[in-house]
Amino acid sequence: MIALWVPETKRLTLEELDQVFSIPTGVYAGHQVKKSLPWFIKRYVFFQKSAKLEPLLVEDRDVTF
């Protein structure tokens, strides 16, 4: 149940935390059930190394130096 309701916030900046917590819990839980769980099963149960996990957040970082 923790994986469905609590988003991972390890090593995130404050701006990234704002993005994470702007997503409704229902959308996050849906992503966990529809995308993350099948990826986990393919990757670690069936050992398909080609399995790719779609991210819930898309990073739009403009890096200018």
PDBQT receptor file of N, H, CA, C and O in Angstrom, charges set to zero:
ATOM      1  N   MET A   1       0.816  -1.192   0.000  1.00  0.00    +0.000 N 
ATOM      2  CA  MET A   1       0.000   0.000   0.000  1.00  0.00    +0.000 C 
ATOM      3  C   MET A   1       0.860   1.257   0.000  1.00  0.00    +0.000 C 
ATOM      4  O   MET A   1       0.458   2.273  -0.567  1.00  0.00    +0.000 OA
ATOM      5  N   ILE A   2       2.013   1.211   0.611  1.00  0.00    +0.000 N 
ATOM      6  H   ILE A   2       2.339   0.385   1.072  1.00  0.00    +0.000 HD
ATOM      7  CA  ILE A   2       2.884   2.385   0.653  1.00  0.00    +0.000 C 
ATOM      8  C   ILE A   2       3.291   2.788  -0.756  1.00  0.00    +0.000 C 
ATOM      9  O   ILE A   2       3.298   3.977  -1.075  1.00  0.00    +0.000 OA
ATOM     10  N   ALA A   3       3.629   1.825  -1.605  1.00  0.00    +0.000 N 
ATOM     11  H   ALA A   3       3.623   0.859  -1.346  1.00  0.00    +0.000 HD
ATOM     12  CA  ALA A   3       4.058   2.132  -2.973  1.00  0.00    +0.000 C 
ATOM     13  C   ALA A   3       2.949   2.783  -3.793  1.00  0.00    +0.000 C 
ATOM     14  O   ALA A   3       3.234   3.526  -4.732  1.00  0.00    +0.000 OA
ATOM     15  N   LEU A   4       1.692   2.517  -3.452  1.00  0.00    +0.000 N 
ATOM     16  H   LEU A   4       1.461   1.913  -2.688  1.00  0.00    +0.000 HD
ATOM     17  CA  LEU A   4       0.575   3.124  -4.190  1.00  0.00    +0.000 C 
ATOM     18  C   LEU A   4       0.291   4.551  -3.784  1.00  0.00    +0.000 C 
ATOM     19  O   LEU A   4      -0.111   5.356  -4.624  1.00  0.00    +0.000 OA
ATOM     20  N   TRP A   5       0.484   4.889  -2.535  1.00  0.00    +0.000 N 
ATOM     21  H   TRP A   5       0.811   4.236  -1.852  1.00  0.00    +0.000 HD
ATOM     22  CA  TRP A   5       0.023   6.183  -2.031  1.00  0.00    +0.000 C 
ATOM     23  C   TRP A   5       1.123   7.186  -1.733  1.00  0.00    +0.000 C 
ATOM     24  O   TRP A   5       0.850   8.385  -1.691  1.00  0.00    +0.000 OA
ATOM     25  N   VAL A   6       2.363   6.741  -1.523  1.00  0.00    +0.000 N 
ATOM     26  H   VAL A   6       2.585   5.767  -1.557  1.00  0.00    +0.000 HD
ATOM     27  CA  VAL A   6       3.429   7.660  -1.118  1.00  0.00    +0.000 C 
ATOM     28  C   VAL A   6       4.460   7.770  -2.240  1.00  0.00    +0.000 C 
ATOM     29  O   VAL A   6       5.130   6.788  -2.558  1.00  0.00    +0.000 OA
ATOM     30  N   PRO A   7       4.596   8.949  -2.844  1.00  0.00    +0.000 N 
ATOM     31  CA  PRO A   7       5.583   9.110  -3.913  1.00  0.00    +0.000 C 
ATOM     32  C   PRO A   7       7.013   9.156  -3.359  1.00  0.00    +0.000 C 
ATOM     33  O   PRO A   7       7.242   9.586  -2.229  1.00  0.00    +0.000 OA
ATOM     34  N   GLU A   8       7.946   8.713  -4.161  1.00  0.00    +0.000 N 
ATOM     35  H   GLU A   8       7.761   8.363  -5.079  1.00  0.00    +0.000 HD
ATOM     36  CA  GLU A   8       9.355   8.717  -3.786  1.00  0.00    +0.000 C 
ATOM     37  C   GLU A   8       9.886  10.147  -3.862  1.00  0.00    +0.000 C 
ATOM     38  O   GLU A   8       9.718  10.820  -4.879  1.00  0.00    +0.000 OA
ATOM     39  N   THR A   9      10.523  10.609  -2.792  1.00  0.00    +0.000 N 
ATOM     40  H   THR A   9      10.659  10.062  -1.966  1.00  0.00    +0.000 HD
ATOM     41  CA  THR A   9      11.044  11.974  -2.761  1.00  0.00    +0.000 C 
ATOM     42  C   THR A   9      12.535  12.012  -2.449  1.00  0.00    +0.000 C 
ATOM     43  O   THR A   9      13.082  13.081  -2.176  1.00  0.00    +0.000 OA
ATOM     44  N   LYS A  10      13.181  10.890  -2.486  1.00  0.00    +0.000 N 
ATOM     45  H   LYS A  10      12.737  10.022  -2.709  1.00  0.00    +0.000 HD
ATOM     46  CA  LYS A  10      14.598  10.817  -2.174  1.00  0.00    +0.000 C 
ATOM     47  C   LYS A  10      15.407  11.560  -3.234  1.00  0.00    +0.000 C 
ATOM     48  O   LYS A  10      15.182  11.382  -4.431  1.00  0.00    +0.000 OA
ATOM     49  N   ARG A  11      16.338  12.385  -2.794  1.00  0.00    +0.000 N 
ATOM     50  H   ARG A  11      16.521  12.529  -1.822  1.00  0.00    +0.000 HD
ATOM     51  CA  ARG A  11      17.268  13.127  -3.655  1.00  0.00    +0.000 C 
ATOM     52  C   ARG A  11      16.591  14.113  -4.601  1.00  0.00    +0.000 C 
ATOM     53  O   ARG A  11      17.119  14.371  -5.683  1.00  0.00    +0.000 OA
ATOM     54  N   LEU A  12      15.457  14.664  -4.235  1.00  0.00    +0.000 N 
ATOM     55  H   LEU A  12      15.028  14.455  -3.356  1.00  0.00    +0.000 HD
ATOM     56  CA  LEU A  12      14.790  15.644  -5.072  1.00  0.00    +0.000 C 
ATOM     57  C   LEU A  12      14.986  17.043  -4.508  1.00  0.00    +0.000 C 
ATOM     58  O   LEU A  12      15.049  17.235  -3.293  1.00  0.00    +0.000 OA
ATOM     59  N   THR A  13      15.080  18.016  -5.407  1.00  0.00    +0.000 N 
ATOM     60  H   THR A  13      15.029  17.860  -6.393  1.00  0.00    +0.000 HD
ATOM     61  CA  THR A  13      15.180  19.404  -4.978  1.00  0.00    +0.000 C 
ATOM     62  C   THR A  13      13.799  19.910  -4.589  1.00  0.00    +0.000 C 
ATOM     63  O   THR A  13      12.800  19.226  -4.807  1.00  0.00    +0.000 OA
ATOM     64  N   LEU A  14      13.742  21.096  -4.018  1.00  0.00    +0.000 N 
ATOM     65  H   LEU A  14      14.555  21.652  -3.840  1.00  0.00    +0.000 HD
ATOM     66  CA  LEU A  14      12.456  21.656  -3.611  1.00  0.00    +0.000 C 
ATOM     67  C   LEU A  14      11.550  21.903  -4.804  1.00  0.00    +0.000 C 
ATOM     68  O   LEU A  14      10.335  21.733  -4.704  1.00  0.00    +0.000 OA
ATOM     69  N   GLU A  15      12.128  22.302  -5.933  1.00  0.00    +0.000 N 
ATOM     70  H   GLU A  15      13.115  22.440  -6.014  1.00  0.00    +0.000 HD
ATOM     71  CA  GLU A  15      11.325  22.521  -7.133  1.00  0.00    +0.000 C 
ATOM     72  C   GLU A  15      10.735  21.213  -7.645  1.00  0.00    +0.000 C 
ATOM     73  O   GLU A  15       9.584  21.173  -8.081  1.00  0.00    +0.000 OA
ATOM     74  N   GLU A  16      11.524  20.149  -7.591  1.00  0.00    +0.000 N 
ATOM     75  H   GLU A  16      12.458  20.182  -7.237  1.00  0.00    +0.000 HD
ATOM     76  CA  GLU A  16      11.044  18.843  -8.023  1.00  0.00    +0.000 C 
ATOM     77  C   GLU A  16       9.985  18.305  -7.058  1.00  0.00    +0.000 C 
ATOM     78  O   GLU A  16       9.044  17.635  -7.484  1.00  0.00    +0.000 OA
ATOM     79  N   LEU A  17      10.133  18.594  -5.767  1.00  0.00    +0.000 N 
ATOM     80  H   LEU A  17      10.898  19.138  -5.422  1.00  0.00    +0.000 HD
ATOM     81  CA  LEU A  17       9.120  18.182  -4.792  1.00  0.00    +0.000 C 
ATOM     82  C   LEU A  17       7.795  18.876  -5.070  1.00  0.00    +0.000 C 
ATOM     83  O   LEU A  17       6.731  18.281  -4.900  1.00  0.00    +0.000 OA
ATOM     84  N   ASP A  18       7.858  20.126  -5.495  1.00  0.00    +0.000 N 
ATOM     85  H   ASP A  18       8.723  20.609  -5.633  1.00  0.00    +0.000 HD
ATOM     86  CA  ASP A  18       6.637  20.854  -5.843  1.00  0.00    +0.000 C 
ATOM     87  C   ASP A  18       5.927  20.160  -7.003  1.00  0.00    +0.000 C 
ATOM     88  O   ASP A  18       4.701  20.056  -7.000  1.00  0.00    +0.000 OA
ATOM     89  N   GLN A  19       6.679  19.688  -7.988  1.00  0.00    +0.000 N 
ATOM     90  H   GLN A  19       7.675  19.773  -7.990  1.00  0.00    +0.000 HD
ATOM     91  CA  GLN A  19       6.094  18.957  -9.114  1.00  0.00    +0.000 C 
ATOM     92  C   GLN A  19       5.479  17.640  -8.647  1.00  0.00    +0.000 C 
ATOM     93  O   GLN A  19       4.375  17.285  -9.059  1.00  0.00    +0.000 OA
ATOM     94  N   VAL A  20       6.191  16.922  -7.794  1.00  0.00    +0.000 N 
ATOM     95  H   VAL A  20       7.088  17.210  -7.459  1.00  0.00    +0.000 HD
ATOM     96  CA  VAL A  20       5.714  15.619  -7.329  1.00  0.00    +0.000 C 
ATOM     97  C   VAL A  20       4.398  15.755  -6.578  1.00  0.00    +0.000 C 
ATOM     98  O   VAL A  20       3.471  14.975  -6.797  1.00  0.00    +0.000 OA
ATOM     99  N   PHE A  21       4.314  16.739  -5.698  1.00  0.00    +0.000 N 
ATOM    100  H   PHE A  21       5.067  17.372  -5.520  1.00  0.00    +0.000 HD
ATOM    101  CA  PHE A  21       3.118  16.870  -4.877  1.00  0.00    +0.000 C 
ATOM    102  C   PHE A  21       2.000  17.635  -5.566  1.00  0.00    +0.000 C 
ATOM    103  O   PHE A  21       0.921  17.793  -4.994  1.00  0.00    +0.000 OA
ATOM    104  N   SER A  22       2.237  18.117  -6.791  1.00  0.00    +0.000 N 
ATOM    105  H   SER A  22       3.114  17.989  -7.255  1.00  0.00    +0.000 HD
ATOM    106  CA  SER A  22       1.160  18.750  -7.550  1.00  0.00    +0.000 C 
ATOM    107  C   SER A  22       0.318  17.715  -8.295  1.00  0.00    +0.000 C 
ATOM    108  O   SER A  22      -0.752  18.036  -8.810  1.00  0.00    +0.000 OA
ATOM    109  N   ILE A  23       0.803  16.477  -8.348  1.00  0.00    +0.000 N 
ATOM    110  H   ILE A  23       1.673  16.217  -7.929  1.00  0.00    +0.000 HD
ATOM    111  CA  ILE A  23       0.068  15.391  -9.012  1.00  0.00    +0.000 C 
ATOM    112  C   ILE A  23      -0.948  14.814  -8.032  1.00  0.00    +0.000 C 
ATOM    113  O   ILE A  23      -0.581  14.472  -6.908  1.00  0.00    +0.000 OA
ATOM    114  N   PRO A  24      -2.219  14.697  -8.430  1.00  0.00    +0.000 N 
ATOM    115  CA  PRO A  24      -3.225  14.110  -7.531  1.00  0.00    +0.000 C 
ATOM    116  C   PRO A  24      -2.884  12.656  -7.186  1.00  0.00    +0.000 C 
ATOM    117  O   PRO A  24      -2.289  11.937  -7.989  1.00  0.00    +0.000 OA
ATOM    118  N   THR A  25      -3.269  12.245  -5.994  1.00  0.00    +0.000 N 
ATOM    119  H   THR A  25      -3.753  12.828  -5.342  1.00  0.00    +0.000 HD
ATOM    120  CA  THR A  25      -2.962  10.903  -5.508  1.00  0.00    +0.000 C 
ATOM    121  C   THR A  25      -3.562   9.824  -6.406  1.00  0.00    +0.000 C 
ATOM    122  O   THR A  25      -2.942   8.779  -6.604  1.00  0.00    +0.000 OA
ATOM    123  N   GLY A  26      -4.745  10.055  -6.948  1.00  0.00    +0.000 N 
ATOM    124  H   GLY A  26      -5.249  10.904  -6.788  1.00  0.00    +0.000 HD
ATOM    125  CA  GLY A  26      -5.380   9.076  -7.836  1.00  0.00    +0.000 C 
ATOM    126  C   GLY A  26      -4.591   8.862  -9.114  1.00  0.00    +0.000 C 
ATOM    127  O   GLY A  26      -4.484   7.737  -9.601  1.00  0.00    +0.000 OA
ATOM    128  N   VAL A  27      -4.040   9.934  -9.659  1.00  0.00    +0.000 N 
ATOM    129  H   VAL A  27      -4.127  10.848  -9.264  1.00  0.00    +0.000 HD
ATOM    130  CA  VAL A  27      -3.212   9.831 -10.873  1.00  0.00    +0.000 C 
ATOM    131  C   VAL A  27      -1.935   9.068 -10.552  1.00  0.00    +0.000 C 
ATOM    132  O   VAL A  27      -1.510   8.209 -11.324  1.00  0.00    +0.000 OA
ATOM    133  N   TYR A  28      -1.317   9.383  -9.403  1.00  0.00    +0.000 N 
ATOM    134  H   TYR A  28      -1.662  10.081  -8.775  1.00  0.00    +0.000 HD
ATOM    135  CA  TYR A  28      -0.100   8.688  -8.995  1.00  0.00    +0.000 C 
ATOM    136  C   TYR A  28      -0.362   7.198  -8.783  1.00  0.00    +0.000 C 
ATOM    137  O   TYR A  28       0.409   6.359  -9.250  1.00  0.00    +0.000 OA
ATOM    138  N   ALA A  29      -1.447   6.866  -8.080  1.00  0.00    +0.000 N 
ATOM    139  H   ALA A  29      -2.073   7.547  -7.700  1.00  0.00    +0.000 HD
ATOM    140  CA  ALA A  29      -1.776   5.462  -7.826  1.00  0.00    +0.000 C 
ATOM    141  C   ALA A  29      -2.081   4.730  -9.129  1.00  0.00    +0.000 C 
ATOM    142  O   ALA A  29      -1.698   3.571  -9.288  1.00  0.00    +0.000 OA
ATOM    143  N   GLY A  30      -2.761   5.387 -10.059  1.00  0.00    +0.000 N 
ATOM    144  H   GLY A  30      -3.072   6.328  -9.930  1.00  0.00    +0.000 HD
ATOM    145  CA  GLY A  30      -3.034   4.780 -11.366  1.00  0.00    +0.000 C 
ATOM    146  C   GLY A  30      -1.761   4.471 -12.130  1.00  0.00    +0.000 C 
ATOM    147  O   GLY A  30      -1.646   3.422 -12.763  1.00  0.00    +0.000 OA
ATOM    148  N   HIS A  31      -0.802   5.390 -12.069  1.00  0.00    +0.000 N 
ATOM    149  H   HIS A  31      -0.895   6.242 -11.554  1.00  0.00    +0.000 HD
ATOM    150  CA  HIS A  31       0.485   5.166 -12.739  1.00  0.00    +0.000 C 
ATOM    151  C   HIS A  31       1.206   3.978 -12.110  1.00  0.00    +0.000 C 
ATOM    152  O   HIS A  31       1.790   3.158 -12.818  1.00  0.00    +0.000 OA
ATOM    153  N   GLN A  32       1.166   3.887 -10.792  1.00  0.00    +0.000 N 
ATOM    154  H   GLN A  32       0.692   4.554 -10.217  1.00  0.00    +0.000 HD
ATOM    155  CA  GLN A  32       1.825   2.780 -10.111  1.00  0.00    +0.000 C 
ATOM    156  C   GLN A  32       1.224   1.433 -10.524  1.00  0.00    +0.000 C 
ATOM    157  O   GLN A  32       1.953   0.462 -10.731  1.00  0.00    +0.000 OA
ATOM    158  N   VAL A  33      -0.096   1.379 -10.643  1.00  0.00    +0.000 N 
ATOM    159  H   VAL A  33      -0.688   2.168 -10.476  1.00  0.00    +0.000 HD
ATOM    160  CA  VAL A  33      -0.771   0.121 -10.980  1.00  0.00    +0.000 C 
ATOM    161  C   VAL A  33      -0.639  -0.208 -12.464  1.00  0.00    +0.000 C 
ATOM    162  O   VAL A  33      -0.419  -1.367 -12.817  1.00  0.00    +0.000 OA
ATOM    163  N   LYS A  34      -0.769   0.783 -13.332  1.00  0.00    +0.000 N 
ATOM    164  H   LYS A  34      -0.948   1.724 -13.045  1.00  0.00    +0.000 HD
ATOM    165  CA  LYS A  34      -0.801   0.536 -14.777  1.00  0.00    +0.000 C 
ATOM    166  C   LYS A  34       0.570   0.517 -15.437  1.00  0.00    +0.000 C 
ATOM    167  O   LYS A  34       0.746  -0.142 -16.462  1.00  0.00    +0.000 OA
ATOM    168  N   LYS A  35       1.538   1.220 -14.878  1.00  0.00    +0.000 N 
ATOM    169  H   LYS A  35       1.395   1.755 -14.045  1.00  0.00    +0.000 HD
ATOM    170  CA  LYS A  35       2.858   1.306 -15.514  1.00  0.00    +0.000 C 
ATOM    171  C   LYS A  35       3.962   0.652 -14.688  1.00  0.00    +0.000 C 
ATOM    172  O   LYS A  35       4.711  -0.181 -15.199  1.00  0.00    +0.000 OA
ATOM    173  N   SER A  36       4.066   1.028 -13.410  1.00  0.00    +0.000 N 
ATOM    174  H   SER A  36       3.458   1.705 -12.995  1.00  0.00    +0.000 HD
ATOM    175  CA  SER A  36       5.173   0.556 -12.586  1.00  0.00    +0.000 C 
ATOM    176  C   SER A  36       5.079  -0.918 -12.229  1.00  0.00    +0.000 C 
ATOM    177  O   SER A  36       6.078  -1.635 -12.283  1.00  0.00    +0.000 OA
ATOM    178  N   LEU A  37       3.889  -1.375 -11.865  1.00  0.00    +0.000 N 
ATOM    179  H   LEU A  37       3.078  -0.792 -11.821  1.00  0.00    +0.000 HD
ATOM    180  CA  LEU A  37       3.733  -2.777 -11.493  1.00  0.00    +0.000 C 
ATOM    181  C   LEU A  37       4.009  -3.728 -12.664  1.00  0.00    +0.000 C 
ATOM    182  O   LEU A  37       4.742  -4.701 -12.487  1.00  0.00    +0.000 OA
ATOM    183  N   PRO A  38       3.438  -3.475 -13.872  1.00  0.00    +0.000 N 
ATOM    184  CA  PRO A  38       3.792  -4.351 -14.997  1.00  0.00    +0.000 C 
ATOM    185  C   PRO A  38       5.285  -4.300 -15.345  1.00  0.00    +0.000 C 
ATOM    186  O   PRO A  38       5.868  -5.320 -15.713  1.00  0.00    +0.000 OA
ATOM    187  N   TRP A  39       5.905  -3.119 -15.232  1.00  0.00    +0.000 N 
ATOM    188  H   TRP A  39       5.432  -2.291 -14.933  1.00  0.00    +0.000 HD
ATOM    189  CA  TRP A  39       7.338  -3.008 -15.489  1.00  0.00    +0.000 C 
ATOM    190  C   TRP A  39       8.123  -3.853 -14.487  1.00  0.00    +0.000 C 
ATOM    191  O   TRP A  39       9.043  -4.575 -14.871  1.00  0.00    +0.000 OA
ATOM    192  N   PHE A  40       7.765  -3.769 -13.212  1.00  0.00    +0.000 N 
ATOM    193  H   PHE A  40       7.018  -3.182 -12.899  1.00  0.00    +0.000 HD
ATOM    194  CA  PHE A  40       8.454  -4.531 -12.179  1.00  0.00    +0.000 C 
ATOM    195  C   PHE A  40       8.347  -6.028 -12.448  1.00  0.00    +0.000 C 
ATOM    196  O   PHE A  40       9.331  -6.756 -12.319  1.00  0.00    +0.000 OA
ATOM    197  N   ILE A  41       7.162  -6.486 -12.818  1.00  0.00    +0.000 N 
ATOM    198  H   ILE A  41       6.363  -5.895 -12.923  1.00  0.00    +0.000 HD
ATOM    199  CA  ILE A  41       6.964  -7.913 -13.094  1.00  0.00    +0.000 C 
ATOM    200  C   ILE A  41       7.778  -8.353 -14.303  1.00  0.00    +0.000 C 
ATOM    201  O   ILE A  41       8.427  -9.399 -14.266  1.00  0.00    +0.000 OA
ATOM    202  N   LYS A  42       7.748  -7.559 -15.380  1.00  0.00    +0.000 N 
ATOM    203  H   LYS A  42       7.221  -6.710 -15.410  1.00  0.00    +0.000 HD
ATOM    204  CA  LYS A  42       8.535  -7.905 -16.571  1.00  0.00    +0.000 C 
ATOM    205  C   LYS A  42      10.026  -7.925 -16.260  1.00  0.00    +0.000 C 
ATOM    206  O   LYS A  42      10.749  -8.829 -16.678  1.00  0.00    +0.000 OA
ATOM    207  N   ARG A  43      10.472  -6.916 -15.521  1.00  0.00    +0.000 N 
ATOM    208  H   ARG A  43       9.884  -6.182 -15.181  1.00  0.00    +0.000 HD
ATOM    209  CA  ARG A  43      11.910  -6.756 -15.284  1.00  0.00    +0.000 C 
ATOM    210  C   ARG A  43      12.451  -7.761 -14.277  1.00  0.00    +0.000 C 
ATOM    211  O   ARG A  43      13.494  -8.366 -14.526  1.00  0.00    +0.000 OA
ATOM    212  N   TYR A  44      11.779  -7.957 -13.153  1.00  0.00    +0.000 N 
ATOM    213  H   TYR A  44      10.932  -7.466 -12.951  1.00  0.00    +0.000 HD
ATOM    214  CA  TYR A  44      12.346  -8.746 -12.073  1.00  0.00    +0.000 C 
ATOM    215  C   TYR A  44      11.743 -10.132 -11.901  1.00  0.00    +0.000 C 
ATOM    216  O   TYR A  44      12.336 -10.970 -11.221  1.00  0.00    +0.000 OA
ATOM    217  N   VAL A  45      10.587 -10.400 -12.493  1.00  0.00    +0.000 N 
ATOM    218  H   VAL A  45      10.105  -9.720 -13.045  1.00  0.00    +0.000 HD
ATOM    219  CA  VAL A  45      10.020 -11.746 -12.418  1.00  0.00    +0.000 C 
ATOM    220  C   VAL A  45      10.364 -12.517 -13.688  1.00  0.00    +0.000 C 
ATOM    221  O   VAL A  45      10.801 -13.666 -13.623  1.00  0.00    +0.000 OA
ATOM    222  N   PHE A  46      10.164 -11.873 -14.858  1.00  0.00    +0.000 N 
ATOM    223  H   PHE A  46       9.809 -10.940 -14.911  1.00  0.00    +0.000 HD
ATOM    224  CA  PHE A  46      10.446 -12.529 -16.133  1.00  0.00    +0.000 C 
ATOM    225  C   PHE A  46      11.828 -12.198 -16.681  1.00  0.00    +0.000 C 
ATOM    226  O   PHE A  46      12.194 -12.689 -17.749  1.00  0.00    +0.000 OA
ATOM    227  N   PHE A  47      12.602 -11.381 -15.979  1.00  0.00    +0.000 N 
ATOM    228  H   PHE A  47      12.304 -10.982 -15.111  1.00  0.00    +0.000 HD
ATOM    229  CA  PHE A  47      13.987 -11.028 -16.321  1.00  0.00    +0.000 C 
ATOM    230  C   PHE A  47      14.128 -10.458 -17.726  1.00  0.00    +0.000 C 
ATOM    231  O   PHE A  47      15.080 -10.778 -18.438  1.00  0.00    +0.000 OA
ATOM    232  N   GLN A  48      13.179  -9.612 -18.124  1.00  0.00    +0.000 N 
ATOM    233  H   GLN A  48      12.406  -9.352 -17.545  1.00  0.00    +0.000 HD
ATOM    234  CA  GLN A  48      13.258  -8.932 -19.417  1.00  0.00    +0.000 C 
ATOM    235  C   GLN A  48      14.007  -7.615 -19.230  1.00  0.00    +0.000 C 
ATOM    236  O   GLN A  48      13.435  -6.627 -18.769  1.00  0.00    +0.000 OA
ATOM    237  N   LYS A  49      15.274  -7.611 -19.587  1.00  0.00    +0.000 N 
ATOM    238  H   LYS A  49      15.738  -8.414 -19.961  1.00  0.00    +0.000 HD
ATOM    239  CA  LYS A  49      16.072  -6.407 -19.404  1.00  0.00    +0.000 C 
ATOM    240  C   LYS A  49      15.681  -5.286 -20.351  1.00  0.00    +0.000 C 
ATOM    241  O   LYS A  49      16.084  -4.140 -20.153  1.00  0.00    +0.000 OA
ATOM    242  N   SER A  50      14.904  -5.600 -21.373  1.00  0.00    +0.000 N 
ATOM    243  H   SER A  50      14.576  -6.531 -21.534  1.00  0.00    +0.000 HD
ATOM    244  CA  SER A  50      14.488  -4.579 -22.329  1.00  0.00    +0.000 C 
ATOM    245  C   SER A  50      13.250  -3.810 -21.865  1.00  0.00    +0.000 C 
ATOM    246  O   SER A  50      12.820  -2.879 -22.545  1.00  0.00    +0.000 OA
ATOM    247  N   ALA A  51      12.678  -4.176 -20.734  1.00  0.00    +0.000 N 
ATOM    248  H   ALA A  51      13.027  -4.932 -20.181  1.00  0.00    +0.000 HD
ATOM    249  CA  ALA A  51      11.478  -3.499 -20.228  1.00  0.00    +0.000 C 
ATOM    250  C   ALA A  51      11.827  -2.067 -19.830  1.00  0.00    +0.000 C 
ATOM    251  O   ALA A  51      12.814  -1.832 -19.132  1.00  0.00    +0.000 OA
ATOM    252  N   LYS A  52      11.021  -1.126 -20.274  1.00  0.00    +0.000 N 
ATOM    253  H   LYS A  52      10.220  -1.318 -20.840  1.00  0.00    +0.000 HD
ATOM    254  CA  LYS A  52      11.239   0.291 -19.983  1.00  0.00    +0.000 C 
ATOM    255  C   LYS A  52      10.079   0.829 -19.167  1.00  0.00    +0.000 C 
ATOM    256  O   LYS A  52       8.921   0.507 -19.432  1.00  0.00    +0.000 OA
ATOM    257  N   LEU A  53      10.390   1.646 -18.178  1.00  0.00    +0.000 N 
ATOM    258  H   LEU A  53      11.331   1.908 -17.962  1.00  0.00    +0.000 HD
ATOM    259  CA  LEU A  53       9.374   2.261 -17.324  1.00  0.00    +0.000 C 
ATOM    260  C   LEU A  53       9.135   3.690 -17.792  1.00  0.00    +0.000 C 
ATOM    261  O   LEU A  53      10.067   4.490 -17.870  1.00  0.00    +0.000 OA
ATOM    262  N   GLU A  54       7.879   4.006 -18.104  1.00  0.00    +0.000 N 
ATOM    263  H   GLU A  54       7.122   3.356 -18.041  1.00  0.00    +0.000 HD
ATOM    264  CA  GLU A  54       7.509   5.369 -18.488  1.00  0.00    +0.000 C 
ATOM    265  C   GLU A  54       7.489   6.242 -17.249  1.00  0.00    +0.000 C 
ATOM    266  O   GLU A  54       6.826   5.897 -16.271  1.00  0.00    +0.000 OA
ATOM    267  N   PRO A  55       8.197   7.362 -17.259  1.00  0.00    +0.000 N 
ATOM    268  CA  PRO A  55       8.161   8.230 -16.078  1.00  0.00    +0.000 C 
ATOM    269  C   PRO A  55       6.832   8.957 -15.964  1.00  0.00    +0.000 C 
ATOM    270  O   PRO A  55       6.202   9.279 -16.971  1.00  0.00    +0.000 OA
ATOM    271  N   LEU A  56       6.416   9.209 -14.753  1.00  0.00    +0.000 N 
ATOM    272  H   LEU A  56       6.928   8.947 -13.935  1.00  0.00    +0.000 HD
ATOM    273  CA  LEU A  56       5.192   9.971 -14.519  1.00  0.00    +0.000 C 
ATOM    274  C   LEU A  56       5.445  11.450 -14.780  1.00  0.00    +0.000 C 
ATOM    275  O   LEU A  56       4.608  12.139 -15.362  1.00  0.00    +0.000 OA
ATOM    276  N   LEU A  57       6.597  11.926 -14.349  1.00  0.00    +0.000 N 
ATOM    277  H   LEU A  57       7.277  11.366 -13.877  1.00  0.00    +0.000 HD
ATOM    278  CA  LEU A  57       6.990  13.315 -14.580  1.00  0.00    +0.000 C 
ATOM    279  C   LEU A  57       7.981  13.375 -15.729  1.00  0.00    +0.000 C 
ATOM    280  O   LEU A  57       8.909  12.570 -15.801  1.00  0.00    +0.000 OA
ATOM    281  N   VAL A  58       7.781  14.323 -16.617  1.00  0.00    +0.000 N 
ATOM    282  H   VAL A  58       7.027  14.976 -16.558  1.00  0.00    +0.000 HD
ATOM    283  CA  VAL A  58       8.729  14.547 -17.701  1.00  0.00    +0.000 C 
ATOM    284  C   VAL A  58       9.539  15.764 -17.334  1.00  0.00    +0.000 C 
ATOM    285  O   VAL A  58       8.989  16.830 -17.057  1.00  0.00    +0.000 OA
ATOM    286  N   GLU A  59      10.855  15.605 -17.332  1.00  0.00    +0.000 N 
ATOM    287  H   GLU A  59      11.302  14.739 -17.557  1.00  0.00    +0.000 HD
ATOM    288  CA  GLU A  59      11.730  16.702 -16.939  1.00  0.00    +0.000 C 
ATOM    289  C   GLU A  59      11.879  17.687 -18.080  1.00  0.00    +0.000 C 
ATOM    290  O   GLU A  59      12.278  17.320 -19.186  1.00  0.00    +0.000 OA
ATOM    291  N   ASP A  60      11.556  18.938 -17.805  1.00  0.00    +0.000 N 
ATOM    292  H   ASP A  60      11.232  19.236 -16.907  1.00  0.00    +0.000 HD
ATOM    293  CA  ASP A  60      11.700  20.008 -18.779  1.00  0.00    +0.000 C 
ATOM    294  C   ASP A  60      12.755  20.998 -18.323  1.00  0.00    +0.000 C 
ATOM    295  O   ASP A  60      12.476  22.186 -18.162  1.00  0.00    +0.000 OA
ATOM    296  N   ARG A  61      13.924  20.524 -18.123  1.00  0.00    +0.000 N 
ATOM    297  H   ARG A  61      14.151  19.559 -18.254  1.00  0.00    +0.000 HD
ATOM    298  CA  ARG A  61      14.990  21.385 -17.589  1.00  0.00    +0.000 C 
ATOM    299  C   ARG A  61      15.681  22.126 -18.723  1.00  0.00    +0.000 C 
ATOM    300  O   ARG A  61      16.187  21.512 -19.663  1.00  0.00    +0.000 OA
ATOM    301  N   ASP A  62      15.699  23.419 -18.627  1.00  0.00    +0.000 N 
ATOM    302  H   ASP A  62      15.289  23.917 -17.864  1.00  0.00    +0.000 HD
ATOM    303  CA  ASP A  62      16.469  24.257 -19.546  1.00  0.00    +0.000 C 
ATOM    304  C   ASP A  62      17.768  24.584 -18.856  1.00  0.00    +0.000 C 
ATOM    305  O   ASP A  62      17.795  25.348 -17.891  1.00  0.00    +0.000 OA
ATOM    306  N   VAL A  63      18.833  24.013 -19.342  1.00  0.00    +0.000 N 
ATOM    307  H   VAL A  63      18.811  23.392 -20.126  1.00  0.00    +0.000 HD
ATOM    308  CA  VAL A  63      20.121  24.258 -18.741  1.00  0.00    +0.000 C 
ATOM    309  C   VAL A  63      20.875  25.276 -19.587  1.00  0.00    +0.000 C 
ATOM    310  O   VAL A  63      21.211  25.015 -20.742  1.00  0.00    +0.000 OA
ATOM    311  N   THR A  64      21.133  26.426 -19.005  1.00  0.00    +0.000 N 
ATOM    312  H   THR A  64      20.860  26.639 -18.066  1.00  0.00    +0.000 HD
ATOM    313  CA  THR A  64      21.898  27.474 -19.702  1.00  0.00    +0.000 C 
ATOM    314  C   THR A  64      23.083  27.843 -18.839  1.00  0.00    +0.000 C 
ATOM    315  O   THR A  64      22.962  28.023 -17.627  1.00  0.00    +0.000 OA
ATOM    316  N   PHE A  65      24.215  27.951 -19.479  1.00  0.00    +0.000 N 
ATOM    317  H   PHE A  65      24.312  27.804 -20.463  1.00  0.00    +0.000 HD
ATOM    318  CA  PHE A  65      25.441  28.309 -18.757  1.00  0.00    +0.000 C 
ATOM    319  C   PHE A  65      25.931  29.640 -19.216  1.00  0.00    +0.000 C 
ATOM    320  O   PHE A  65      26.953  30.123 -18.730  1.00  0.00    +0.000 OA
TER     321      PHE A  65
